[in-house]
């Protein structure tokens, strides 16, 4: 007897596309970033993280009202993280984990856009960048920001693909399921905004993919609201940061010529950066999906251009480390380019990774040296060879935090210090103003400041020591700019 079931064609088995297993690339990225991360001294920025994480919630809020308000989400996270300790390795571990997360999403995004070899090569190139070793072992939010940015582009690709598969014949339950990628994308944008304020400079690049791949109605009713909701933290943090412009008054104004240094900044090495930047531009041409080619190009070049524009239109803010979020795009486009080589893609992929690793060795070694973060506090502590009765004065009171962290024995008398807690409004410490009276009857004074030897001539504390009747008898600098200077003054 013939029935509808016998007339119906047999159901086809569901065939799931083969997916790469990028976890091992993520592991390589995290391990490379974490390896040797305890050899470089914490610098002033990382010590500021410790200071913020060590405060109470009311104290952290008071700090955010005066300085570093845009880092408040990161400080809140580190406040919880630091409850388990403030050792160098432990403080830098979140950044190394973030590099692993970024590598995972980068591999999968490359696989989705071009193929497995493009993704794996992108992940390995990313792990090989000296800049990744630097920021992946840095107790600040730059590595988490890069991870959030990669996640947002991955989520956008997933969302656009899901939207393109949607049809008008879907049932209501299926339509509800299609909203899930948009929620994930909104969360990803929110993470971008919470990790670092200037990470939002990558978001205009995502407009290219949205406009090119989505219906206009979807752009207006889905993409724009998702971005708007995700950007709410950036709006709040941006207003807070605008009110704290005095905290970044040290940033000089830059000209267009600074853009020529962008490949070096993104890669952490001039040679590696130039090679990968040229290959990445070839990747823009070779990627068949033109919408995503334009999107990835925007991810790579818009952050430095927009940051320079903000510097000239609002206030000087162009600092190299704010642009680390563009480094994954450099690796991804380069991976796509070599994976596109006909009949030799695998060889080209392996070759480019080997070249990047070999050329970047000097910088990889440099960032793992004791002075790899350009402020070698253990060296400065050892350099202060105090005698009984010696005093110590800090050119910038925040430098004291490094001595508090690394001192392992007796130090000269800190004659200007008032209490052990830092200032509520910043990272300095309350100090006496009467330098001459504090140094009364002291034969020798050690003075430590951030910067080169000549920078001490402009510091009020150093001038006050000279005016109190002391002259410099010796000075030592930690060799890298800005570095630390340790000077010995003797009473005339």
C-alpha positions as CSV (number, residue, x, y, z in Angstrom):
1,X,0.0,0.0,0.0
2,X,1.4,3.4,-1.1
3,X,1.4,6.1,1.6
4,X,2.7,9.6,1.8
5,X,5.7,8.4,3.7
6,X,6.7,6.0,0.9
7,X,6.3,8.6,-1.7
8,X,8.4,11.2,0.2
9,X,12.1,11.2,-0.7
10,X,14.4,9.8,2.0
11,X,15.6,12.3,4.5
12,X,19.2,13.3,3.8
13,X,21.5,12.9,6.7
14,X,22.7,16.1,8.3
15,X,26.3,16.7,7.2
16,X,28.2,19.1,9.4
17,X,31.0,20.9,7.7
18,X,34.4,20.0,8.9
19,X,35.8,22.5,11.2
20,X,39.4,23.1,12.1
21,X,40.6,22.6,15.7
22,X,42.2,26.0,16.5
23,X,42.6,25.3,20.2
24,X,46.3,24.3,19.8
25,X,47.0,27.6,18.0
26,X,45.3,29.4,20.9
27,X,47.5,27.5,23.3
28,X,50.6,28.5,21.4
29,X,49.5,32.2,21.5
30,X,48.9,32.1,25.2
31,X,52.1,30.2,26.0
32,X,54.3,32.5,23.9
33,X,52.8,35.5,25.5
34,X,53.2,34.1,29.0
35,X,56.7,32.6,28.6
36,X,59.2,34.7,30.3
37,X,56.6,37.2,31.5
38,X,58.1,37.3,35.0
39,X,61.6,38.3,33.8
40,X,60.6,41.9,32.9
41,X,60.1,44.4,35.7
42,X,56.6,45.9,36.2
43,X,56.5,49.4,34.9
44,X,54.6,52.4,36.1
45,X,51.4,51.5,34.3
46,X,51.3,48.0,35.8
47,X,52.0,49.4,39.2
48,X,49.1,51.7,38.7
49,X,47.0,48.6,38.1
50,X,48.1,47.2,41.4
51,X,47.3,50.5,43.1
52,X,43.8,50.6,41.7
53,X,43.1,46.9,42.4
54,X,44.2,47.3,46.0
55,X,41.6,49.9,46.8
56,X,38.1,49.5,48.2
57,X,35.2,50.0,45.9
58,X,34.5,53.5,47.2
59,X,38.2,54.2,46.8
60,X,38.3,52.9,43.3
61,X,35.3,55.0,42.4
62,X,37.0,58.1,43.8
63,X,40.1,57.3,41.7
64,X,38.0,56.9,38.6
65,X,36.4,60.3,39.1
66,X,39.8,62.0,38.8
67,X,42.0,59.7,36.6
68,X,41.8,56.6,34.4
69,X,38.0,56.5,34.5
70,X,38.0,54.7,31.2
71,X,39.9,51.8,32.8
72,X,37.3,51.4,35.5
73,X,35.9,48.0,34.1
74,X,39.4,46.6,33.9
75,X,40.2,47.8,37.4
76,X,37.1,46.2,38.7
77,X,38.1,42.9,37.2
78,X,41.7,43.2,38.5
79,X,40.3,44.1,41.9
80,X,38.8,40.6,42.1
81,X,41.8,39.0,40.4
82,X,44.4,40.6,42.8
83,X,42.7,39.0,45.8
84,X,44.7,35.9,45.0
85,X,48.0,37.8,44.9
86,X,50.0,40.5,43.2
87,X,52.9,38.5,41.9
88,X,54.1,39.5,38.4
89,X,53.1,36.3,36.8
90,X,49.7,36.3,38.4
91,X,49.0,39.9,37.4
92,X,50.0,39.3,33.8
93,X,48.2,36.0,33.4
94,X,44.8,37.6,32.3
95,X,46.6,39.3,29.4
96,X,48.2,36.0,28.3
97,X,44.8,34.2,28.5
98,X,43.3,37.1,26.4
99,X,45.9,36.5,23.7
100,X,44.9,32.8,23.6
101,X,41.3,33.8,23.2
102,X,42.1,36.3,20.5
103,X,44.1,33.6,18.6
104,X,41.2,31.2,18.8
105,X,38.7,33.5,17.3
106,X,41.2,34.7,14.8
107,X,41.8,31.2,13.5
108,X,38.1,30.5,13.2
109,X,37.4,33.8,11.5
110,X,40.2,33.1,9.0
111,X,38.7,29.6,8.4
112,X,35.3,31.1,7.8
113,X,36.5,33.8,5.4
114,X,39.0,31.8,3.4
115,X,40.0,28.4,4.7
116,X,41.7,26.4,7.4
117,X,45.2,27.3,6.4
118,X,44.4,31.0,6.3
119,X,43.1,30.8,9.8
120,X,45.9,28.7,11.3
121,X,48.5,30.9,9.6
122,X,46.8,34.1,10.9
123,X,46.8,32.6,14.4
124,X,50.5,31.6,14.3
125,X,51.5,35.0,12.8
126,X,49.7,36.7,15.6
127,X,51.4,34.6,18.2
128,X,54.8,35.4,16.5
129,X,54.4,39.2,16.8
130,X,56.8,40.8,19.3
131,X,54.0,43.2,20.2
132,X,51.9,40.2,21.3
133,X,54.7,39.0,23.6
134,X,54.8,42.6,25.0
135,X,51.1,43.2,25.6
136,X,50.4,39.6,26.4
137,X,52.6,39.9,29.4
138,X,51.4,43.3,30.5
139,X,49.1,44.0,33.4
140,X,46.9,46.4,31.5
141,X,43.8,46.0,29.3
142,X,45.4,46.1,25.8
143,X,45.4,42.4,25.3
144,X,41.8,41.9,26.5
145,X,40.8,44.8,24.2
146,X,42.4,42.9,21.2
147,X,40.6,39.7,22.2
148,X,37.3,41.6,22.4
149,X,37.8,43.2,19.0
150,X,38.5,39.8,17.4
151,X,35.5,38.4,19.1
152,X,33.3,41.2,17.7
153,X,34.4,40.7,14.1
154,X,33.9,36.9,14.5
155,X,30.4,37.6,15.9
156,X,29.6,40.0,13.1
157,X,30.6,37.4,10.5
158,X,28.5,34.7,12.2
159,X,25.6,37.1,12.4
160,X,25.7,38.1,8.7
161,X,25.9,34.5,7.6
162,X,22.9,33.6,9.8
163,X,20.9,36.5,8.5
164,X,21.7,35.6,4.9
165,X,20.5,32.0,5.5
166,X,17.2,33.3,7.0
167,X,14.1,33.1,4.8
168,X,10.6,34.5,4.9
169,X,9.2,30.9,5.4
170,X,10.8,30.5,8.8
171,X,8.7,29.6,11.7
172,X,8.4,31.9,14.7
173,X,10.7,29.7,16.8
174,X,13.4,29.9,14.0
175,X,13.0,33.6,13.9
176,X,13.6,33.8,17.6
177,X,16.7,31.7,17.1
178,X,18.0,34.1,14.5
179,X,18.0,36.9,17.2
180,X,20.7,35.0,19.2
181,X,23.6,36.0,17.0
182,X,22.6,39.6,17.3
183,X,22.6,39.3,21.1
184,X,26.1,37.8,20.9
185,X,27.3,40.5,18.6
186,X,25.9,43.3,20.9
187,X,27.7,41.6,23.8
188,X,30.9,41.5,21.8
189,X,30.6,45.2,21.0
190,X,30.0,45.9,24.7
191,X,33.2,44.1,25.6
192,X,35.1,46.1,23.1
193,X,33.9,49.3,24.7
194,X,34.6,48.1,28.2
195,X,38.2,46.9,27.7
196,X,39.6,50.1,26.3
197,X,38.0,53.3,25.2
198,X,39.9,53.7,21.9
199,X,39.2,50.1,20.9
200,X,35.9,51.5,19.5
201,X,37.9,52.9,16.6
202,X,37.6,49.5,14.9
203,X,33.8,49.6,14.9
204,X,33.4,51.9,11.8
205,X,35.1,49.2,9.8
206,X,32.2,46.8,10.7
207,X,29.8,49.1,9.0
208,X,31.3,48.1,5.6
209,X,30.3,44.4,6.1
210,X,26.9,45.3,7.5
211,X,25.9,47.6,4.7
212,X,27.3,45.3,2.0
213,X,25.9,42.0,3.3
214,X,22.7,42.9,5.0
215,X,19.4,44.3,3.8
216,X,18.9,48.0,4.6
217,X,16.0,47.1,6.9
218,X,18.2,44.7,8.8
219,X,21.0,47.2,9.1
220,X,18.5,49.8,10.6
221,X,16.5,47.4,12.8
222,X,19.1,44.9,13.9
223,X,22.8,46.0,13.3
224,X,22.4,49.6,14.4
225,X,20.5,48.8,17.7
226,X,23.0,46.1,18.5
227,X,25.9,48.5,18.1
228,X,24.1,51.3,19.9
229,X,23.4,49.1,22.9
230,X,27.0,47.7,22.9
231,X,28.4,51.2,22.7
232,X,26.6,52.5,25.8
233,X,29.7,51.8,28.0
234,X,31.9,53.7,25.6
235,X,29.5,56.7,25.8
236,X,29.8,56.7,29.6
237,X,33.5,56.1,29.7
238,X,34.1,58.6,26.9
239,X,32.4,61.4,28.9
240,X,34.4,60.4,32.0
241,X,37.6,60.4,30.0
242,X,36.8,63.8,28.4
243,X,36.5,65.3,31.9
244,X,40.0,63.9,32.8
245,X,41.9,65.3,29.9
246,X,44.4,66.7,32.3
247,X,45.6,63.2,33.1
248,X,46.9,62.7,29.5
249,X,48.4,66.2,29.1
250,X,51.8,64.6,28.7
251,X,50.9,63.2,25.3
252,X,52.4,65.4,22.5
253,X,50.6,66.4,19.4
254,X,51.5,64.1,16.4
255,X,51.6,64.8,12.7
256,X,50.6,62.6,9.8
257,X,54.2,61.3,9.6
258,X,53.5,59.2,12.7
259,X,51.4,56.9,10.5
260,X,54.5,55.7,8.8
261,X,55.5,54.0,12.1
262,X,52.2,52.2,12.4
263,X,53.5,48.8,11.0
264,X,56.3,48.8,13.6
265,X,53.8,49.5,16.3
266,X,51.3,46.9,15.3
267,X,54.0,44.2,15.0
268,X,56.5,45.3,17.6
269,X,59.3,45.2,15.1
270,X,60.0,47.4,12.0
271,X,61.1,44.5,9.9
272,X,58.3,42.2,10.8
273,X,55.7,45.0,10.5
274,X,56.8,46.2,7.1
275,X,56.9,42.6,5.6
276,X,53.5,41.7,7.1
277,X,51.9,45.0,6.1
278,X,52.9,44.6,2.5
279,X,51.6,41.0,2.5
280,X,48.4,42.1,4.3
281,X,47.6,44.6,1.5
282,X,47.9,41.7,-1.0
283,X,45.5,39.8,1.2
284,X,42.9,42.6,0.7
285,X,43.2,42.2,-3.0
286,X,43.1,38.4,-3.0
287,X,40.2,37.9,-0.6
288,X,37.2,37.1,-2.8
289,X,34.6,38.4,-0.4
290,X,35.0,42.0,-1.3
291,X,32.8,43.2,1.6
292,X,35.0,41.5,4.1
293,X,38.1,42.6,2.3
294,X,37.1,46.2,2.8
295,X,36.1,45.4,6.4
296,X,39.4,43.9,7.3
297,X,41.3,46.7,5.6
298,X,39.3,49.2,7.7
299,X,40.1,47.2,10.8
300,X,43.8,47.5,10.0
301,X,44.1,51.2,8.9
302,X,41.2,53.1,10.5
303,X,42.3,52.9,14.1
304,X,45.5,55.0,13.6
305,X,43.9,57.4,11.2
306,X,40.9,58.0,13.4
307,X,43.1,58.3,16.5
308,X,45.2,60.9,14.8
309,X,42.0,62.7,13.8
310,X,40.7,62.7,17.4
311,X,44.1,64.1,18.5
312,X,43.7,67.1,16.2
313,X,40.0,67.7,16.7
314,X,39.6,67.1,20.5
315,X,42.9,66.6,22.4
316,X,46.2,64.9,21.8
317,X,45.7,61.1,22.4
318,X,47.9,59.4,19.8
319,X,49.8,56.7,21.8
320,X,51.1,53.6,20.0
321,X,49.8,51.1,22.6
322,X,46.2,52.3,22.0
323,X,46.4,50.8,18.5
324,X,47.3,47.2,19.5
325,X,43.8,46.3,18.6
326,X,44.8,46.5,14.9
327,X,47.5,43.8,15.2
328,X,45.1,40.8,14.7
329,X,43.9,42.3,11.4
330,X,47.5,42.5,10.2
331,X,48.0,38.8,10.9
332,X,44.7,37.8,9.5
333,X,45.1,39.6,6.1
334,X,48.7,38.3,5.8
335,X,47.4,34.8,6.5
336,X,44.7,35.1,3.8
337,X,47.3,36.4,1.3
338,X,49.7,33.5,1.6
339,X,46.9,30.9,1.8
340,X,45.7,32.2,-1.6
341,X,48.9,31.3,-3.4
342,X,47.9,28.7,-6.0
343,X,49.6,25.2,-5.7
344,X,51.9,26.4,-3.0
345,X,49.7,27.9,-0.3
346,X,50.9,25.5,2.4
347,X,54.5,26.2,1.6
348,X,53.9,30.0,1.5
349,X,52.0,29.9,4.9
350,X,54.8,28.0,6.6
351,X,57.5,30.2,5.0
352,X,55.9,33.4,6.1
353,X,55.4,32.2,9.7
354,X,59.1,31.1,9.8
355,X,60.2,34.5,8.4
356,X,58.1,36.3,11.0
357,X,59.5,34.2,13.8
358,X,63.2,34.5,12.7
359,X,63.1,38.2,12.0
360,X,61.4,39.0,15.3
361,X,63.8,37.1,17.5
362,X,65.8,40.2,18.7
363,X,62.6,42.0,19.8
364,X,61.2,38.8,21.4
365,X,64.4,38.6,23.5
366,X,64.3,42.3,24.3
367,X,60.8,42.3,25.7
368,X,61.8,39.5,28.0
369,X,64.8,41.3,29.5
370,X,64.6,42.8,32.9
371,X,64.2,46.3,31.3
372,X,61.7,44.9,28.8
373,X,59.0,47.3,30.0
374,X,61.5,50.3,30.0
375,X,61.4,50.8,33.8
376,X,63.7,48.4,35.6
377,X,62.8,49.0,39.2
378,X,64.8,46.0,40.6
379,X,67.9,47.6,39.0
380,X,67.1,51.0,40.6
381,X,66.5,49.4,44.0
382,X,69.9,47.7,43.8
383,X,71.6,50.8,42.6
384,X,70.6,52.7,45.7
385,X,73.6,51.7,47.9
386,X,72.5,53.5,51.1
387,X,74.4,54.1,54.2
388,X,73.0,54.8,57.7
389,X,71.6,58.3,57.7
390,X,71.1,58.6,54.0
391,X,67.8,59.9,52.6
392,X,65.8,59.2,49.5
393,X,63.6,61.5,47.5
394,X,61.5,60.6,44.4
395,X,61.3,63.0,41.5
396,X,57.7,61.8,40.9
397,X,56.0,60.5,43.9
398,X,54.4,57.6,42.0
399,X,57.9,56.1,41.4
400,X,57.8,55.2,45.1
401,X,55.3,52.4,44.3
402,X,58.1,50.5,42.4
403,X,60.4,50.7,45.4
404,X,57.6,49.6,47.7
405,X,57.0,46.5,45.5
406,X,60.6,45.4,44.9
407,X,62.5,46.4,48.0
408,X,63.8,43.4,49.8
409,X,65.8,45.0,52.6
410,X,66.5,48.3,54.3
411,X,66.4,51.5,52.2
412,X,67.4,55.1,52.9
413,X,64.9,57.1,54.9
414,X,62.0,58.2,52.8
415,X,61.9,61.7,54.5
416,X,59.1,63.2,52.4
417,X,56.6,60.4,52.8
418,X,53.3,61.0,54.7
419,X,51.6,57.7,55.3
420,X,51.6,54.4,53.4
421,X,48.4,54.9,51.3
422,X,48.5,56.5,47.9
423,X,46.5,59.6,47.1
424,X,42.8,59.1,46.7
425,X,42.8,61.1,43.4
426,X,45.8,59.5,41.7
427,X,48.7,57.1,41.9
428,X,51.2,59.5,43.7
429,X,51.7,59.6,47.5
430,X,51.2,62.4,50.0
431,X,54.5,64.2,50.7
432,X,55.9,67.0,52.7
433,X,56.6,70.2,50.9
434,X,59.4,71.5,53.1
435,X,62.2,69.6,51.4
436,X,65.0,71.6,53.0
437,X,63.7,70.9,56.5
438,X,63.2,67.2,55.8
439,X,66.8,66.9,54.7
440,X,68.3,68.7,57.6
441,X,71.5,67.1,58.9
442,X,71.6,64.6,56.0
443,X,74.9,64.3,54.3
444,X,73.8,62.3,51.3
445,X,70.5,62.1,49.4
446,X,69.5,59.5,46.8
447,X,67.1,60.9,44.2
448,X,65.2,58.7,41.8
449,X,63.1,59.8,38.9
450,X,61.4,58.5,35.7
451,X,63.2,59.6,32.6
452,X,66.7,60.3,31.4
453,X,69.4,62.1,33.5
454,X,68.7,65.5,32.0
455,X,65.0,65.2,32.9
456,X,65.8,65.8,36.5
457,X,66.6,69.5,35.8
458,X,62.9,70.2,35.2
459,X,61.5,68.3,38.2
460,X,60.5,70.5,41.2
461,X,61.7,67.8,43.7
462,X,65.2,67.7,42.2
463,X,65.4,71.4,42.1
464,X,64.4,71.6,45.8
465,X,67.2,69.2,46.7
466,X,69.7,71.4,44.9
467,X,68.3,74.5,46.6
468,X,68.7,72.8,49.9
469,X,72.4,72.8,49.5
470,X,73.2,69.5,47.7
471,X,75.1,68.9,44.5
472,X,75.0,65.8,42.3
473,X,78.0,63.5,42.7
474,X,76.8,60.7,40.4
475,X,73.9,59.5,38.2
476,X,73.0,56.3,36.5
477,X,70.3,55.6,33.9
478,X,68.7,52.3,33.1
479,X,69.6,52.6,29.4
480,X,66.1,52.6,27.8
481,X,63.8,55.6,27.3
482,X,62.1,56.7,29.4
483,X,63.8,54.4,31.9
484,X,64.7,55.3,35.5
485,X,67.5,57.6,36.7
486,X,69.2,57.1,40.1
487,X,71.3,60.0,41.3
488,X,73.4,60.6,44.4
489,X,73.6,64.1,45.9
490,X,76.0,65.2,48.6
491,X,75.8,68.2,50.9
492,X,78.0,71.0,49.8
